[in-house]
Amino acid sequence: MPEKLSVVIITFNEEDNIERCLKSVEGLADEIVVLDSFSTDKTESVCKSFGVKFYRQKFKGYIEQKNDVLKYASNNWVLSLDADEVLSNTLFTEIKKTMENPDADVYGFNRLNNYCGKWIRHSGWYPDKKLRLWKKEKGKWGGINPHDKLMTEKDAVIKYLKGDLLHYSYKTIDEHIAQINKFSTIAAIEAHKNGKKSNVTTILIRSFWKFVRNYFLKSGFLDGYYGFIVCSLTGWETFVKYVKLKELNSYEKK
């Protein structure tokens, strides 16, 4: 008997993305569980049209939400997706085959990001390995908000599957810039809570190095115009995060 699989997703105002995500797991998921943060758009109605188990709670943080949705999953195996992600055909087949006879506790795969209509295959954005399929008792979400990471048990056997997780990240550059402002604030606050410090030297070196690493060492130039934009804005995100952290450090001294 194949293992039963719960697909778990957290949402907030994802009406433009969620249908594509849900369609990609049809025929694979034994149940789909969505934990929503009180969306004001059509997210709920779209989800319910697919027969998902739909729950709501106030947003606590990306890590917290992703751990909380696991509580509603009734199966031992879970696949965690973001609303703007889709399984490629190859990955769908690999997961289905794996669930027939799992030979590991945790599975990962590459994530391929779509940026303004272009697939970014370098720029530090690919292969972007993610651990997303696991036995519930073998892992939980950790890391530092907003960048969650699956933390596995020491004895967990990890393997990687063929195929890509397709991530429709940003439709416009404006959208990316808005997200940078949001995420850099969250990251700066979390870093401040953990006692991290920032100064002018840190700000300059870390942001410049991020661009150089991604554009030159990670071959961002091969992604053309959008590769340059991605690498530049990734460096800018680092710059803004450490500027905000320095500001928080200054407030604390005052």
C-alpha positions in Angstrom: 0.0 0.0 0.0 1.4 3.4 -0.9 1.9 5.9 1.9 -0.8 8.5 2.3 0.3 12.0 1.7 -0.9 15.3 3.2 -0.1 18.5 1.2 0.1 21.5 3.5 0.0 25.1 2.4 -0.1 28.5 4.3 -1.9 31.4 2.5 -2.8 35.0 2.6 -4.5 36.7 -0.3 -3.3 34.1 -2.8 -6.2 34.0 -5.3 -3.8 34.6 -8.2 -1.6 31.7 -7.4 -3.4 29.0 -5.3 -5.5 27.4 -8.1 -2.3 26.6 -10.1 -0.7 25.1 -7.0 -3.7 23.0 -6.1 -4.1 21.6 -9.7 -0.4 20.5 -9.7 -1.0 18.1 -6.8 -4.3 16.6 -8.0 -3.9 12.8 -8.1 -1.0 12.9 -5.7 -2.4 14.3 -2.4 -4.6 12.2 -0.2 -5.6 15.4 1.5 -4.8 19.1 1.1 -4.6 21.3 4.2 -4.6 25.1 4.0 -3.9 27.4 7.0 -5.0 30.9 6.0 -4.3 34.2 7.7 -7.8 35.7 7.1 -7.5 36.4 3.4 -9.7 39.2 2.1 -9.7 38.0 -1.5 -11.1 34.8 -3.1 -8.5 32.4 -1.6 -11.0 30.6 0.6 -13.5 30.0 -2.2 -10.9 28.8 -4.6 -9.5 26.4 -2.0 -12.9 25.0 -1.0 -13.7 24.4 -4.7 -10.9 21.8 -4.6 -12.3 20.2 -1.4 -9.3 21.2 0.8 -9.4 21.3 4.6 -9.4 25.0 5.2 -8.4 26.6 8.5 -7.7 30.1 9.7 -5.5 31.7 12.3 -3.8 35.0 12.9 -0.4 35.2 11.2 2.3 34.5 13.8 5.3 34.3 11.4 6.3 32.2 8.5 8.0 29.5 10.6 5.2 29.4 13.1 2.5 29.2 10.5 4.3 26.3 8.7 4.6 24.4 11.9 1.0 25.0 12.9 -0.4 23.8 9.7 1.2 20.4 10.3 -1.1 19.9 13.3 -4.0 19.6 10.9 -2.4 17.0 8.7 -3.8 13.6 9.4 -1.2 11.6 7.5 2.3 10.7 8.5 3.9 12.0 5.3 3.6 15.7 4.4 4.6 17.8 1.4 4.9 21.5 2.2 4.3 23.9 -0.6 3.9 27.7 -0.9 0.9 29.0 -2.8 3.0 30.3 -5.6 4.7 26.9 -6.2 3.9 24.1 -8.7 5.2 20.6 -9.1 6.8 19.9 -12.4 5.6 16.8 -14.2 8.9 15.0 -13.5 8.7 15.9 -9.8 5.1 14.9 -9.6 6.0 11.4 -11.0 9.0 11.1 -8.7 7.0 11.9 -5.5 4.2 9.5 -6.6 6.7 6.7 -7.2 8.5 7.5 -3.9 5.3 7.3 -1.8 4.7 3.7 -3.1 7.9 2.6 -1.3 9.8 5.3 0.6 13.5 4.6 1.2 14.3 7.7 3.3 12.7 9.9 5.9 13.1 13.3 4.2 13.2 14.2 0.5 14.4 17.3 -1.2 14.5 18.7 -4.7 15.6 21.7 -6.7 13.4 24.8 -6.9 13.4 26.8 -10.2 12.3 30.4 -9.9 10.3 32.3 -12.5 11.1 36.1 -12.4 9.0 38.4 -14.5 8.3 35.6 -16.9 11.9 34.3 -17.2 13.2 31.2 -15.5 16.3 32.1 -13.5 18.8 29.2 -13.8 21.8 30.9 -12.1 22.2 34.1 -10.0 22.4 32.1 -6.8 18.7 31.2 -7.3 19.2 27.8 -8.8 19.4 24.9 -7.9 17.9 26.4 -4.7 17.6 23.0 -3.0 14.6 22.6 -0.7 13.6 19.9 1.8 9.8 19.7 1.5 8.7 16.1 1.8 9.1 14.2 5.1 7.7 12.0 7.8 6.2 14.4 10.4 8.2 13.1 13.3 11.5 13.5 11.4 11.4 17.3 11.0 9.9 20.7 11.8 10.4 24.2 10.6 13.1 26.4 12.0 15.5 29.1 10.8 15.1 32.8 11.2 12.0 34.6 9.9 11.2 35.3 7.1 13.6 32.5 5.8 12.2 29.2 7.1 14.2 26.0 6.9 13.3 22.4 7.6 15.2 21.2 10.6 15.5 17.4 10.5 16.2 14.9 13.3 19.9 13.8 13.5 19.0 10.2 12.5 16.9 11.2 9.5 17.8 9.7 6.2 17.7 12.4 3.4 17.5 11.8 -0.3 16.9 14.1 -3.3 14.4 13.6 -6.1 14.6 14.4 -9.8 12.5 17.3 -11.2 12.0 20.9 -10.2 9.6 22.7 -7.9 8.5 25.6 -10.0 8.3 28.9 -8.1 6.4 31.8 -9.7 8.2 34.4 -7.5 7.6 37.9 -8.9 5.5 39.2 -11.8 7.1 42.6 -11.7 10.2 44.3 -10.4 7.9 46.6 -8.3 6.6 43.5 -6.6 10.1 42.3 -5.8 11.1 45.7 -4.3 8.0 45.7 -2.1 8.8 42.3 -0.9 12.4 43.3 -0.1 11.1 46.1 2.0 8.8 43.8 3.9 11.3 40.9 4.3 14.3 43.1 5.2 12.2 44.6 8.1 11.3 41.2 9.4 14.9 39.9 9.1 16.3 43.0 10.8 13.9 42.7 13.7 14.8 39.0 14.1 18.5 39.6 13.9 18.2 42.4 16.5 16.3 40.0 18.8 19.2 37.6 18.5 21.8 40.2 19.4 23.2 40.8 15.9 25.1 44.0 15.3 25.6 46.1 12.2 27.9 49.0 11.2 28.9 50.8 8.0 31.6 48.3 7.2 29.3 45.4 7.5 26.6 47.1 5.4 29.0 47.8 2.5 31.0 44.6 2.5 28.0 42.2 2.9 25.8 43.9 0.2 28.7 44.3 -2.3 29.8 40.7 -1.8 26.3 39.4 -2.3 26.1 41.0 -5.7 29.6 39.9 -6.7 29.0 36.4 -5.6 25.7 36.0 -7.4 26.4 37.9 -10.6 30.0 36.7 -11.2 30.7 33.5 -9.2 27.1 32.2 -9.5 27.0 33.1 -13.2 24.1 35.6 -12.9 25.3 37.2 -16.1 24.1 34.1 -18.0 20.5 35.0 -17.0 20.7 38.2 -19.1 18.9 41.4 -18.1 16.8 39.8 -15.4 19.9 38.1 -14.0 21.4 41.5 -13.5 18.2 42.8 -11.8 18.0 39.8 -9.5 21.6 40.0 -8.4 21.4 43.8 -7.9 18.2 43.6 -5.9 19.5 40.7 -3.8 22.5 42.8 -2.9 20.1 45.7 -2.2 18.1 43.5 0.1 21.2 42.7 2.1 22.1 46.4 2.2 18.6 47.4 3.5 18.5 44.7 6.1 21.8 45.7 7.7 20.8 49.4 7.5 17.6 48.6 9.3 19.5 46.5 11.8 22.0 49.4 12.5 19.0 51.7 13.1 17.5 49.2 15.6 20.9 49.0 17.3 21.0 52.8 17.6 17.5 53.0 19.1 18.5 50.5 21.7 21.5 52.6 22.8 19.2 55.7 23.0 
